[in-house]
Amino acid sequence: MGRVFEKRKYKMFARYDKMAKGFTRIGKEIAIAIKLGGGDPAGNARLRMAIQNAKGLNMPKDRIDAAIKRATSKDVSNMEEVVYEGKGPYGVAILCECATDNPTRTVANVRMNFNRTGGELGKTGSLDYLFERKGVFRIKNDNINMEELEMELIDFGADEIEGDEDEIVVYTAFTDFGTMQKALEAKKLHIISSELERIPNATVELSDEQIEEVMLLVGKLEEDDDVQTVYHNLK
């Protein structure tokens, strides 16, 4: 009985830890959006996107409002986005998107995690070509006709649409992200999240033991509060 309780407790804490990390990430997204476009969601598409993503994580409205108020009322001019690129074990390409008010601290932590797990931090732009940036929109499937939706969204840059009875995913080119966001908002669809993701052009296949080594590094990077998202080309 004790082991079962401990296992359940561990899962509960892991879930809360993941939620807390998600809320921290969204808070930084909101701060950067406000820095770039102001605190009014009506005139700031990036802020609207951050709010949508917060709702998709079930972030309470009062927490969202508090994050907006905090970012609006304080100086966020020193908050910036940076991307670090490196190779993990077995040459796996890893990109870290970060949001930080202290790049010196952030790069030191990122480099430390690479070094401690058999990886190596590379130069900016050295691995970016291995990934393609795409807009990825996740929409709640409220009895939506997939074929009709695809025909409607092609003119707004939809490259691919896939999904199931719960969720529909729309992919666009990086340059069509804003156009698609406006189109989905105009159609009043329930957008769960909208992200610019880095999709690997090719993937690396490793054994289970090797995968564990790579994912140890990925996990360490994701634990850092300055790291927003980690991408890799592991299959």
C-alpha positions as CSV (number, residue, x, y, z in Angstrom):
1,M,0.0,0.0,0.0
2,G,2.9,2.3,0.9
3,R,4.5,1.9,-2.5
4,V,1.3,2.6,-4.3
5,F,0.8,5.8,-2.3
6,E,4.3,7.0,-3.0
7,K,3.9,6.3,-6.7
8,R,0.6,8.3,-6.8
9,K,2.2,11.1,-4.8
10,Y,5.1,11.2,-7.2
11,K,2.8,11.4,-10.2
12,M,0.8,14.2,-8.5
13,F,3.9,16.2,-7.8
14,A,5.2,15.6,-11.4
15,R,1.9,16.9,-12.8
16,Y,2.0,20.0,-10.6
17,D,5.6,20.6,-11.5
18,K,4.8,20.4,-15.2
19,M,1.8,22.8,-14.7
20,A,4.0,25.2,-12.8
21,K,6.6,25.1,-15.5
22,G,3.9,25.7,-18.1
23,F,2.5,28.7,-16.2
24,T,6.1,30.2,-15.9
25,R,6.6,29.8,-19.7
26,I,3.3,31.5,-20.5
27,G,4.1,34.3,-18.1
28,K,7.3,35.0,-20.1
29,E,5.4,34.7,-23.4
30,I,3.0,37.4,-22.1
31,A,5.9,39.6,-20.9
32,I,7.6,39.5,-24.3
33,A,4.4,40.0,-26.2
34,I,3.6,43.1,-24.2
35,K,7.2,44.4,-24.7
36,L,6.8,44.1,-28.4
37,G,3.2,45.2,-28.9
38,G,1.7,46.6,-25.7
39,G,-0.8,45.3,-23.2
40,D,-4.0,45.5,-25.2
41,P,-4.9,42.0,-26.7
42,A,-7.2,43.6,-29.3
43,G,-4.2,45.3,-31.0
44,N,-1.5,42.7,-30.1
45,A,-1.8,39.4,-32.0
46,R,1.1,37.8,-30.1
47,L,-0.5,38.7,-26.7
48,R,-3.8,37.1,-27.9
49,M,-1.8,34.0,-28.9
50,A,-0.2,33.8,-25.4
51,I,-3.6,34.2,-23.7
52,Q,-5.0,31.4,-25.9
53,N,-2.1,29.1,-24.9
54,A,-2.6,30.0,-21.3
55,K,-6.2,28.9,-21.5
56,G,-5.1,25.7,-23.3
57,L,-3.0,24.9,-20.2
58,N,-6.0,25.6,-18.0
59,M,-4.3,28.6,-16.4
60,P,-6.9,30.4,-14.2
61,K,-8.2,33.7,-15.5
62,D,-7.0,35.5,-12.5
63,R,-3.5,34.2,-13.1
64,I,-3.6,35.4,-16.7
65,D,-4.8,38.8,-15.7
66,A,-2.1,39.0,-13.0
67,A,0.6,38.1,-15.5
68,I,-0.6,40.8,-17.9
69,K,-0.8,43.4,-15.1
70,R,2.6,42.5,-13.8
71,A,4.2,42.7,-17.3
72,T,2.4,46.0,-18.0
73,S,3.2,47.7,-14.7
74,K,7.0,46.8,-14.7
75,D,9.8,47.4,-17.0
76,V,10.2,44.3,-19.3
77,S,12.6,46.0,-21.7
78,N,15.4,43.7,-20.5
79,M,13.4,40.5,-21.3
80,E,14.6,39.0,-24.6
81,E,14.3,35.8,-26.7
82,V,17.4,33.8,-27.5
83,V,18.0,30.5,-29.2
84,Y,20.9,28.2,-28.3
85,E,21.9,25.3,-30.5
86,G,24.0,22.3,-29.7
87,K,24.6,18.6,-30.2
88,G,23.6,16.1,-27.6
89,P,24.9,12.5,-27.3
90,Y,25.3,10.7,-30.6
91,G,25.1,13.9,-32.6
92,V,21.5,14.6,-32.0
93,A,20.7,18.3,-32.9
94,I,19.1,20.2,-30.0
95,L,17.7,23.7,-30.1
96,C,16.6,25.6,-27.0
97,E,14.3,28.6,-27.2
98,C,14.7,30.8,-24.2
99,A,13.2,33.9,-22.7
100,T,15.5,35.6,-20.2
101,D,16.4,38.9,-18.5
102,N,20.0,37.7,-18.1
103,P,21.5,35.9,-21.2
104,T,24.8,35.5,-19.4
105,R,23.2,33.3,-16.8
106,T,21.1,31.4,-19.3
107,V,23.9,30.5,-21.6
108,A,26.0,29.4,-18.7
109,N,23.3,27.0,-17.5
110,V,22.5,25.7,-21.0
111,R,26.2,25.0,-21.6
112,M,26.6,23.3,-18.3
113,N,23.8,20.9,-19.0
114,F,25.2,20.1,-22.5
115,N,28.7,19.5,-21.0
116,R,27.4,17.3,-18.1
117,T,25.5,15.0,-20.4
118,G,28.0,14.4,-23.1
119,G,26.8,17.2,-25.4
120,E,28.3,20.4,-26.7
121,L,26.9,23.8,-27.2
122,G,27.4,25.1,-30.7
123,K,27.4,28.5,-32.5
124,T,24.2,30.4,-33.3
125,G,23.0,29.2,-36.7
126,S,25.1,26.1,-36.8
127,L,22.1,23.7,-36.6
128,D,19.0,25.8,-37.3
129,Y,19.0,24.6,-41.0
130,L,18.1,21.1,-39.7
131,F,14.7,22.4,-38.7
132,E,11.8,24.1,-40.4
133,R,9.7,26.7,-38.5
134,K,6.0,26.1,-39.0
135,G,2.9,27.5,-37.5
136,V,1.0,24.8,-35.6
137,F,-2.6,25.5,-34.5
138,R,-4.5,23.1,-32.3
139,I,-8.2,23.5,-32.5
140,K,-11.0,21.9,-30.5
141,N,-13.1,19.6,-32.7
142,D,-16.6,20.8,-32.1
143,N,-18.1,18.5,-34.8
144,I,-16.1,20.3,-37.5
145,N,-16.2,18.9,-41.0
146,M,-12.5,18.3,-41.7
147,E,-12.8,18.4,-45.5
148,E,-14.7,21.7,-45.5
149,L,-12.3,23.3,-43.0
150,E,-9.4,22.3,-45.2
151,M,-10.9,23.9,-48.3
152,E,-11.6,27.0,-46.3
153,L,-8.1,27.3,-44.8
154,I,-6.1,26.6,-47.9
155,D,-6.3,30.2,-49.1
156,F,-4.9,31.3,-45.7
157,G,-1.8,29.1,-45.9
158,A,-2.8,25.7,-44.6
159,D,-0.2,23.2,-45.6
160,E,-1.6,20.2,-43.8
161,I,-4.6,19.4,-41.5
162,E,-4.9,16.4,-39.4
163,G,-6.9,15.4,-36.3
164,D,-9.3,13.2,-34.5
165,E,-12.7,13.6,-32.8
166,D,-11.2,15.7,-30.0
167,E,-8.6,18.0,-31.7
168,I,-7.6,19.3,-35.2
169,V,-4.1,20.4,-36.0
170,V,-3.4,22.9,-38.7
171,Y,0.1,23.4,-40.1
172,T,1.2,26.5,-42.0
173,A,4.5,28.0,-43.3
174,F,6.3,30.4,-40.9
175,T,5.3,33.3,-43.2
176,D,1.6,32.4,-43.1
177,F,1.3,32.2,-39.3
178,G,-0.3,35.7,-38.8
179,T,-2.7,35.2,-41.7
180,M,-3.9,31.9,-40.3
181,Q,-4.2,33.2,-36.8
182,K,-6.5,36.0,-38.0
183,A,-8.5,33.6,-40.2
184,L,-9.1,31.2,-37.3
185,E,-10.1,34.0,-35.0
186,A,-12.5,35.4,-37.6
187,K,-14.1,31.9,-37.8
188,K,-14.5,32.0,-34.0
189,L,-13.0,28.5,-33.7
190,H,-11.9,27.2,-30.3
191,I,-8.1,27.6,-30.5
192,I,-6.4,25.4,-27.9
193,S,-2.9,26.7,-28.7
194,S,-1.0,28.4,-31.5
195,E,2.8,28.0,-31.7
196,L,5.7,28.5,-34.1
197,E,7.4,25.1,-33.8
198,R,10.6,23.8,-35.2
199,I,10.0,20.6,-37.2
200,P,13.1,18.5,-38.0
201,N,13.7,18.0,-41.7
202,A,15.2,14.5,-40.9
203,T,15.4,12.5,-37.8
204,V,18.1,10.3,-36.1
205,E,17.2,6.8,-35.0
206,L,18.9,5.4,-31.9
207,S,18.6,2.4,-29.6
208,D,16.5,2.7,-26.4
209,E,19.5,3.0,-24.2
210,Q,20.9,5.8,-26.4
211,I,17.6,7.6,-26.4
212,E,17.6,7.6,-22.6
213,E,20.9,9.4,-22.7
214,V,19.6,12.1,-25.1
215,M,16.4,12.6,-23.2
216,L,18.3,13.0,-20.0
217,L,19.9,16.2,-21.5
218,V,16.5,17.3,-22.9
219,G,14.9,16.9,-19.5
220,K,17.7,18.9,-17.8
221,L,17.3,21.7,-20.3
222,E,13.5,21.8,-19.8
223,E,13.9,22.1,-16.1
224,D,15.6,25.5,-16.5
225,D,13.2,28.3,-15.9
226,D,14.8,30.4,-18.7
227,V,14.2,27.6,-21.3
228,Q,10.8,27.9,-23.0
229,T,10.9,25.0,-25.5
230,V,13.4,22.3,-26.5
231,Y,13.5,20.8,-29.9
232,H,15.5,17.8,-31.2
233,N,15.8,15.7,-34.3
234,L,15.6,12.4,-32.4
235,K,13.1,10.0,-34.0
